[in-house]
Amino acid sequence: MAGTVTVSTPLIDWHALWQVLYISAGTSLGLVLLFTIGVYALSAFQHKDTVVLYRGASVLVASLSAAGVLAMVVWGFYYIVNK
């Protein structure tokens, strides 16, 4: 077939590349933020002269922060395996 024209596909999928960039930047910032909040909460918990309620809230925030970091890591592994 002499009249058939084939359309070439681009070498780089720019949409997928930008998507990876956005996901990487977002998860990196999210992990740093959660880790920072967790370290600050644990630091606040270490002070012996604070109110018991504040220390309890610090433990809760640190626990939620650690759970958030763990959830993001598990989500990342799940996303990698299923792609």
C-alpha positions as CSV (number, residue, x, y, z in Angstrom):
1,M,0.0,0.0,0.0
2,A,1.9,3.0,-1.3
3,G,-0.6,5.6,0.0
4,T,-0.6,4.6,3.7
5,V,0.9,7.2,6.1
6,T,1.9,6.1,9.5
7,V,1.9,8.5,12.4
8,S,5.0,8.3,14.6
9,T,4.6,8.4,18.3
10,P,6.8,10.9,20.2
11,L,9.9,9.6,21.9
12,I,9.0,11.2,25.3
13,D,5.5,11.1,26.8
14,W,5.5,14.6,28.2
15,H,2.1,14.2,30.0
16,A,3.4,11.2,31.9
17,L,6.6,13.0,32.7
18,W,4.8,16.0,34.2
19,Q,2.5,13.7,36.1
20,V,5.5,12.0,37.7
21,L,7.0,15.4,38.5
22,Y,3.8,16.6,40.2
23,I,3.3,13.4,42.2
24,S,7.0,13.3,43.3
25,A,7.0,16.9,44.4
26,G,3.7,16.6,46.2
27,T,4.6,13.4,48.1
28,S,8.1,14.8,48.9
29,L,6.7,18.0,50.4
30,G,4.0,16.0,52.2
31,L,6.5,13.6,53.8
32,V,8.8,16.4,54.9
33,L,5.8,18.3,56.4
34,L,4.5,15.2,58.2
35,F,7.9,14.3,59.5
36,T,8.6,17.9,60.7
37,I,5.2,18.0,62.5
38,G,6.0,14.6,64.1
39,V,9.4,15.7,65.3
40,Y,8.1,18.9,66.7
41,A,5.3,17.1,68.5
42,L,7.8,14.6,70.0
43,S,10.0,17.5,71.1
44,A,7.0,19.2,72.8
45,F,6.2,15.9,74.5
46,Q,9.7,15.8,76.0
47,H,9.3,19.0,78.0
48,K,8.4,17.9,81.6
49,D,7.0,21.3,82.6
50,T,4.1,21.4,80.2
51,V,0.5,20.7,80.9
52,V,-0.6,17.0,80.7
53,L,-3.3,17.8,78.2
54,Y,-0.7,19.4,75.9
55,R,1.6,16.4,76.3
56,G,-1.2,14.1,75.4
57,A,-2.1,16.1,72.3
58,S,1.6,16.0,71.3
59,V,1.6,12.2,71.5
60,L,-1.6,12.1,69.4
61,V,-0.2,14.5,66.8
62,A,3.1,12.5,66.6
63,S,1.2,9.3,66.3
64,L,-1.0,10.6,63.5
65,S,2.0,12.1,61.8
66,A,3.8,8.7,61.9
67,A,0.6,7.0,60.6
68,G,0.5,9.5,57.7
69,V,4.1,8.9,56.8
70,L,3.5,5.1,56.9
71,A,0.4,5.5,54.8
72,M,2.2,7.5,52.1
73,V,5.0,5.0,52.0
74,V,2.5,2.1,51.6
75,W,0.6,4.1,48.9
76,G,3.8,4.6,47.1
77,F,4.7,0.9,47.1
78,Y,1.1,0.1,46.0
79,Y,1.3,2.6,43.2
80,I,4.6,1.3,42.0
81,V,3.6,-2.3,42.0
82,N,0.3,-1.7,40.2
83,K,1.7,0.5,37.4
